[in-house]
Amino acid sequence: MMNRRKKINSTLKAKAKKANAKKAGGNGKAKYVSKADRAALEAKELEAKQRETQQTGTSQTDDEQNDVASTGVVKLETQPLCSQ
């Protein structure tokens, strides 16, 4: 009789534990994104940045902007004065 009661209690506890785990949601892992999807997202982001720079009319790249923001120094591009 005791073994039967113990077995019933353990199965009910296991079911309750599974239900709580399911209700709690994810396990902290990010959803997998395939390589093709990552490439497509990267292409969309790059295209959006290009459109944004064309609309604003700025000629600095993101790397140059980050360098200026971190160091406070602007790099000037030099061109030859005379071409021979």
N, CA, C and O atoms as a GROMACS GRO file, in nm:
protein
  336
    1MET      N    1   0.082  -0.119   0.000
    1MET     CA    2   0.000   0.000   0.000
    1MET      C    3   0.088   0.126   0.000
    1MET      O    4   0.057   0.223  -0.070
    2MET      N    5   0.194   0.126   0.077
    2MET     CA    6   0.283   0.241   0.085
    2MET      C    7   0.355   0.263  -0.048
    2MET      O    8   0.373   0.376  -0.091
    3ASN      N    9   0.396   0.155  -0.111
    3ASN     CA   10   0.465   0.169  -0.239
    3ASN      C   11   0.375   0.230  -0.345
    3ASN      O   12   0.419   0.312  -0.425
    4ARG      N   13   0.248   0.190  -0.344
    4ARG     CA   14   0.153   0.244  -0.442
    4ARG      C   15   0.134   0.394  -0.420
    4ARG      O   16   0.134   0.471  -0.516
    5ARG      N   17   0.119   0.434  -0.295
    5ARG     CA   18   0.100   0.576  -0.263
    5ARG      C   19   0.225   0.656  -0.302
    5ARG      O   20   0.215   0.767  -0.355
    6LYS      N   21   0.341   0.600  -0.275
    6LYS     CA   22   0.467   0.668  -0.309
    6LYS      C   23   0.480   0.684  -0.460
    6LYS      O   24   0.522   0.790  -0.507
    7LYS      N   25   0.443   0.582  -0.535
    7LYS     CA   26   0.451   0.588  -0.680
    7LYS      C   27   0.355   0.692  -0.736
    7LYS      O   28   0.391   0.768  -0.826
    8ILE      N   29   0.234   0.695  -0.683
    8ILE     CA   30   0.135   0.794  -0.730
    8ILE      C   31   0.184   0.935  -0.702
    8ILE      O   32   0.174   1.022  -0.787
    9ASN      N   33   0.236   0.957  -0.581
    9ASN     CA   34   0.286   1.090  -0.546
    9ASN      C   35   0.402   1.132  -0.635
    9ASN      O   36   0.411   1.247  -0.678
   10SER      N   37   0.492   1.038  -0.663
   10SER     CA   38   0.607   1.073  -0.746
   10SER      C   39   0.564   1.105  -0.889
   10SER      O   40   0.619   1.196  -0.951
   11THR      N   41   0.466   1.031  -0.943
   11THR     CA   42   0.420   1.062  -1.079
   11THR      C   43   0.348   1.196  -1.083
   11THR      O   44   0.364   1.271  -1.179
   12LEU      N   45   0.269   1.227  -0.981
   12LEU     CA   46   0.200   1.356  -0.977
   12LEU      C   47   0.300   1.471  -0.964
   12LEU      O   48   0.284   1.575  -1.027
   13LYS      N   49   0.403   1.453  -0.882
   13LYS     CA   50   0.506   1.555  -0.868
   13LYS      C   51   0.581   1.576  -1.000
   13LYS      O   52   0.612   1.690  -1.037
   14ALA      N   53   0.609   1.466  -1.071
   14ALA     CA   54   0.679   1.477  -1.199
   14ALA      C   55   0.594   1.552  -1.301
   14ALA      O   56   0.646   1.636  -1.375
   15LYS      N   57   0.464   1.522  -1.305
   15LYS     CA   58   0.375   1.592  -1.398
   15LYS      C   59   0.366   1.740  -1.364
   15LYS      O   60   0.366   1.825  -1.453
   16ALA      N   61   0.358   1.772  -1.235
   16ALA     CA   62   0.351   1.912  -1.193
   16ALA      C   63   0.481   1.985  -1.229
   16ALA      O   64   0.478   2.100  -1.272
   17LYS      N   65   0.593   1.916  -1.211
   17LYS     CA   66   0.722   1.976  -1.244
   17LYS      C   67   0.731   2.006  -1.392
   17LYS      O   68   0.779   2.113  -1.431
   18LYS      N   69   0.687   1.914  -1.477
   18LYS     CA   70   0.688   1.935  -1.622
   18LYS      C   71   0.596   2.050  -1.661
   18LYS      O   72   0.632   2.132  -1.746
   19ALA      N   73   0.477   2.057  -1.599
   19ALA     CA   74   0.383   2.164  -1.631
   19ALA      C   75   0.441   2.300  -1.593
   19ALA      O   76   0.427   2.396  -1.668
   20ASN      N   77   0.506   2.308  -1.477
   20ASN     CA   78   0.567   2.435  -1.435
   20ASN      C   79   0.681   2.475  -1.526
   20ASN      O   80   0.698   2.593  -1.557
   21ALA      N   81   0.758   2.378  -1.571
   21ALA     CA   82   0.870   2.408  -1.661
   21ALA      C   83   0.817   2.458  -1.795
   21ALA      O   84   0.873   2.550  -1.854
   22LYS      N   85   0.709   2.398  -1.842
   22LYS     CA   86   0.650   2.441  -1.969
   22LYS      C   87   0.591   2.581  -1.956
   22LYS      O   88   0.602   2.662  -2.047
   23LYS      N   89   0.530   2.608  -1.844
   23LYS     CA   90   0.469   2.739  -1.820
   23LYS      C   91   0.574   2.847  -1.806
   23LYS      O   92   0.552   2.962  -1.846
   24ALA      N   93   0.690   2.812  -1.750
   24ALA     CA   94   0.796   2.909  -1.725
   24ALA      C   95   0.854   2.964  -1.855
   24ALA      O   96   0.905   3.077  -1.856
   25GLY      N   97   0.848   2.888  -1.962
   25GLY     CA   98   0.897   2.940  -2.089
   25GLY      C   99   1.030   2.884  -2.127
   25GLY      O  100   1.065   2.770  -2.094
   26GLY      N  101   1.107   2.968  -2.199
   26GLY     CA  102   1.234   2.926  -2.258
   26GLY      C  103   1.340   2.890  -2.156
   26GLY      O  104   1.325   2.915  -2.036
   27ASN      N  105   1.444   2.833  -2.206
   27ASN     CA  106   1.553   2.789  -2.119
   27ASN      C  107   1.672   2.884  -2.127
   27ASN      O  108   1.782   2.848  -2.084
   28GLY      N  109   1.653   3.004  -2.179
   28GLY     CA  110   1.760   3.101  -2.184
   28GLY      C  111   1.841   3.099  -2.312
   28GLY      O  112   1.924   3.187  -2.334
   29LYS      N  113   1.819   3.000  -2.395
   29LYS     CA  114   1.894   2.993  -2.520
   29LYS      C  115   1.826   3.076  -2.627
   29LYS      O  116   1.703   3.080  -2.635
   30ALA      N  117   1.904   3.142  -2.709
   30ALA     CA  118   1.850   3.220  -2.820
   30ALA      C  119   1.805   3.125  -2.930
   30ALA      O  120   1.860   3.016  -2.947
   31LYS      N  121   1.706   3.166  -3.004
   31LYS     CA  122   1.656   3.084  -3.114
   31LYS      C  123   1.763   3.076  -3.223
   31LYS      O  124   1.830   3.174  -3.253
   32TYR      N  125   1.777   2.958  -3.281
   32TYR     CA  126   1.877   2.936  -3.385
   32TYR      C  127   1.838   3.011  -3.512
   32TYR      O  128   1.723   3.005  -3.555
   33VAL      N  129   1.934   3.080  -3.572
   33VAL     CA  130   1.913   3.150  -3.698
   33VAL      C  131   2.011   3.090  -3.798
   33VAL      O  132   2.132   3.086  -3.774
   34SER      N  133   1.959   3.042  -3.908
   34SER     CA  134   2.044   2.975  -4.006
   34SER      C  135   2.142   3.072  -4.069
   34SER      O  136   2.125   3.194  -4.063
   35LYS      N  137   2.245   3.016  -4.131
   35LYS     CA  138   2.350   3.096  -4.193
   35LYS      C  139   2.293   3.184  -4.304
   35LYS      O  140   2.332   3.300  -4.319
   36ALA      N  141   2.200   3.128  -4.383
   36ALA     CA  142   2.140   3.205  -4.492
   36ALA      C  143   2.057   3.321  -4.437
   36ALA      O  144   2.059   3.431  -4.492
   37ASP      N  145   1.983   3.296  -4.328
   37ASP     CA  146   1.904   3.403  -4.269
   37ASP      C  147   1.993   3.512  -4.210
   37ASP      O  148   1.963   3.631  -4.221
   38ARG      N  149   2.105   3.472  -4.148
   38ARG     CA  150   2.198   3.572  -4.094
   38ARG      C  151   2.256   3.657  -4.205
   38ARG      O  152   2.270   3.778  -4.189
   39ALA      N  153   2.289   3.595  -4.318
   39ALA     CA  154   2.343   3.670  -4.432
   39ALA      C  155   2.239   3.767  -4.486
   39ALA      O  156   2.272   3.881  -4.521
   40ALA      N  157   2.113   3.723  -4.494
   40ALA     CA  158   2.006   3.810  -4.544
   40ALA      C  159   1.985   3.928  -4.450
   40ALA      O  160   1.968   4.041  -4.496
   41LEU      N  161   1.986   3.904  -4.319
   41LEU     CA  162   1.969   4.013  -4.223
   41LEU      C  163   2.085   4.112  -4.231
   41LEU      O  164   2.065   4.233  -4.224
   42GLU      N  165   2.206   4.059  -4.246
   42GLU     CA  166   2.322   4.146  -4.257
   42GLU      C  167   2.315   4.232  -4.384
   42GLU      O  168   2.351   4.350  -4.381
   43ALA      N  169   2.268   4.174  -4.494
   43ALA     CA  170   2.254   4.249  -4.618
   43ALA      C  171   2.150   4.360  -4.603
   43ALA      O  172   2.170   4.471  -4.652
   44LYS      N  173   2.040   4.330  -4.536
   44LYS     CA  174   1.935   4.431  -4.514
   44LYS      C  175   1.988   4.545  -4.428
   44LYS      O  176   1.962   4.662  -4.457
   45GLU      N  177   2.063   4.512  -4.323
   45GLU     CA  178   2.117   4.616  -4.236
   45GLU      C  179   2.217   4.703  -4.311
   45GLU      O  180   2.218   4.825  -4.294
   46LEU      N  181   2.301   4.641  -4.393
   46LEU     CA  182   2.398   4.716  -4.471
   46LEU      C  183   2.329   4.810  -4.569
   46LEU      O  184   2.369   4.925  -4.586
   47GLU      N  185   2.224   4.759  -4.633
   47GLU     CA  186   2.148   4.841  -4.728
   47GLU      C  187   2.082   4.958  -4.658
   47GLU      O  188   2.080   5.069  -4.710
   48ALA      N  189   2.027   4.934  -4.540
   48ALA     CA  190   1.963   5.041  -4.464
   48ALA      C  191   2.064   5.148  -4.424
   48ALA      O  192   2.034   5.267  -4.429
   49LYS      N  193   2.185   5.106  -4.383
   49LYS     CA  194   2.288   5.203  -4.346
   49LYS      C  195   2.330   5.286  -4.467
   49LYS      O  196   2.354   5.406  -4.455
   50GLN      N  197   2.340   5.220  -4.583
   50GLN     CA  198   2.379   5.293  -4.704
   50GLN      C  199   2.273   5.396  -4.740
   50GLN      O  200   2.306   5.509  -4.777
   51ARG      N  201   2.146   5.358  -4.730
   51ARG     CA  202   2.038   5.453  -4.759
   51ARG      C  203   2.043   5.569  -4.661
   51ARG      O  204   2.024   5.685  -4.700
   52GLU      N  205   2.069   5.538  -4.535
   52GLU     CA  206   2.073   5.642  -4.433
   52GLU      C  207   2.186   5.741  -4.461
   52GLU      O  208   2.168   5.862  -4.447
   53THR      N  209   2.303   5.691  -4.499
   53THR     CA  210   2.414   5.781  -4.526
   53THR      C  211   2.390   5.862  -4.652
   53THR      O  212   2.435   5.976  -4.662
   54GLN      N  213   2.320   5.805  -4.749
   54GLN     CA  214   2.288   5.880  -4.871
   54GLN      C  215   2.188   5.991  -4.841
   54GLN      O  216   2.198   6.100  -4.897
   55GLN      N  217   2.093   5.964  -4.753
   55GLN     CA  218   1.991   6.065  -4.721
   55GLN      C  219   2.051   6.178  -4.639
   55GLN      O  220   2.016   6.295  -4.660
   56THR      N  221   2.140   6.145  -4.547
   56THR     CA  222   2.196   6.250  -4.463
   56THR      C  223   2.310   6.322  -4.533
   56THR      O  224   2.341   6.436  -4.497
   57GLY      N  225   2.371   6.260  -4.630
   57GLY     CA  226   2.476   6.324  -4.706
   57GLY      C  227   2.611   6.322  -4.639
   57GLY      O  228   2.701   6.396  -4.679
   58THR      N  229   2.628   6.239  -4.539
   58THR     CA  230   2.757   6.233  -4.472
   58THR      C  231   2.850   6.144  -4.551
   58THR      O  232   2.807   6.048  -4.616
   59SER      N  233   2.978   6.176  -4.546
   59SER     CA  234   3.076   6.099  -4.622
   59SER      C  235   3.161   6.010  -4.534
   59SER      O  236   3.242   5.933  -4.584
   60GLN      N  237   3.144   6.020  -4.400
   60GLN     CA  238   3.224   5.938  -4.310
   60GLN      C  239   3.163   5.798  -4.299
   60GLN      O  240   3.041   5.782  -4.299
   61THR      N  241   3.249   5.701  -4.290
   61THR     CA  242   3.201   5.565  -4.268
   61THR      C  243   3.176   5.546  -4.119
   61THR      O  244   3.214   5.629  -4.038
   62ASP      N  245   3.111   5.435  -4.084
   62ASP     CA  246   3.081   5.407  -3.944
   62ASP      C  247   3.208   5.392  -3.862
   62ASP      O  248   3.214   5.438  -3.748
   63ASP      N  249   3.311   5.329  -3.920
   63ASP     CA  250   3.437   5.312  -3.847
   63ASP      C  251   3.500   5.447  -3.817
   63ASP      O  252   3.550   5.469  -3.707
   64GLU      N  253   3.496   5.536  -3.913
   64GLU     CA  254   3.553   5.669  -3.891
   64GLU      C  255   3.474   5.744  -3.784
   64GLU      O  256   3.533   5.814  -3.702
   65GLN      N  257   3.342   5.731  -3.785
   65GLN     CA  258   3.260   5.798  -3.685
   65GLN      C  259   3.289   5.743  -3.546
   65GLN      O  260   3.295   5.818  -3.449
   66ASN      N  261   3.308   5.611  -3.536
   66ASN     CA  262   3.340   5.552  -3.407
   66ASN      C  263   3.476   5.598  -3.358
   66ASN      O  264   3.493   5.624  -3.239
   67ASP      N  265   3.574   5.610  -3.448
   67ASP     CA  266   3.706   5.657  -3.411
   67ASP      C  267   3.699   5.800  -3.359
   67ASP      O  268   3.763   5.833  -3.259
   68VAL      N  269   3.622   5.884  -3.427
   68VAL     CA  270   3.609   6.024  -3.386
   68VAL      C  271   3.541   6.031  -3.250
   68VAL      O  272   3.581   6.109  -3.164
   69ALA      N  273   3.438   5.950  -3.230
   69ALA     CA  274   3.366   5.953  -3.104
   69ALA      C  275   3.454   5.906  -2.988
   69ALA      O  276   3.444   5.960  -2.878
   70SER      N  277   3.539   5.807  -3.012
   70SER     CA  278   3.620   5.754  -2.903
   70SER      C  279   3.745   5.838  -2.877
   70SER      O  280   3.784   5.856  -2.761
   71THR      N  281   3.808   5.890  -2.982
   71THR     CA  282   3.933   5.963  -2.963
   71THR      C  283   3.917   6.114  -2.968
   71THR      O  284   3.998   6.186  -2.909
   72GLY      N  285   3.817   6.163  -3.037
   72GLY     CA  286   3.798   6.306  -3.052
   72GLY      C  287   3.885   6.364  -3.162
   72GLY      O  288   3.893   6.486  -3.176
   73VAL      N  289   3.951   6.280  -3.240
   73VAL     CA  290   4.041   6.326  -3.346
   73VAL      C  291   3.980   6.289  -3.480
   73VAL      O  292   3.939   6.175  -3.501
   74VAL      N  293   3.975   6.385  -3.570
   74VAL     CA  294   3.920   6.361  -3.703
   74VAL      C  295   4.035   6.335  -3.799
   74VAL      O  296   4.132   6.411  -3.804
   75LYS      N  297   4.025   6.226  -3.875
   75LYS     CA  298   4.128   6.194  -3.974
   75LYS      C  299   4.091   6.262  -4.105
   75LYS      O  300   3.978   6.250  -4.153
   76LEU      N  301   4.185   6.333  -4.162
   76LEU     CA  302   4.162   6.400  -4.289
   76LEU      C  303   4.228   6.319  -4.400
   76LEU      O  304   4.342   6.274  -4.387
   77GLU      N  305   4.155   6.303  -4.508
   77GLU     CA  306   4.211   6.233  -4.623
   77GLU      C  307   4.284   6.336  -4.709
   77GLU      O  308   4.229   6.440  -4.743
   78THR      N  309   4.407   6.305  -4.743
   78THR     CA  310   4.486   6.396  -4.824
   78THR      C  311   4.489   6.348  -4.968
   78THR      O  312   4.497   6.228  -4.995
   79GLN      N  313   4.484   6.443  -5.059
   79GLN     CA  314   4.494   6.412  -5.201
   79GLN      C  315   4.612   6.488  -5.258
   79GLN      O  316   4.643   6.598  -5.211
   80PRO      N  317   4.679   6.431  -5.358
   80PRO     CA  318   4.793   6.503  -5.414
   80PRO      C  319   4.750   6.635  -5.478
   80PRO      O  320   4.643   6.645  -5.539
   81LEU      N  321   4.835   6.735  -5.463
   81LEU     CA  322   4.803   6.866  -5.517
   81LEU      C  323   4.810   6.869  -5.668
   81LEU      O  324   4.725   6.930  -5.734
   82CYS      N  325   4.909   6.805  -5.723
   82CYS     CA  326   4.920   6.802  -5.869
   82CYS      C  327   4.944   6.658  -5.913
   82CYS      O  328   5.019   6.583  -5.850
   83SER      N  329   4.881   6.621  -6.020
   83SER     CA  330   4.898   6.484  -6.067
   83SER      C  331   4.987   6.487  -6.191
   83SER      O  332   4.952   6.549  -6.292
   84GLN      N  333   5.098   6.421  -6.184
   84GLN     CA  334   5.191   6.420  -6.296
   84GLN      C  335   5.216   6.281  -6.342
   84GLN      O  336   5.293   6.260  -6.436
   0.00000   0.00000   0.00000
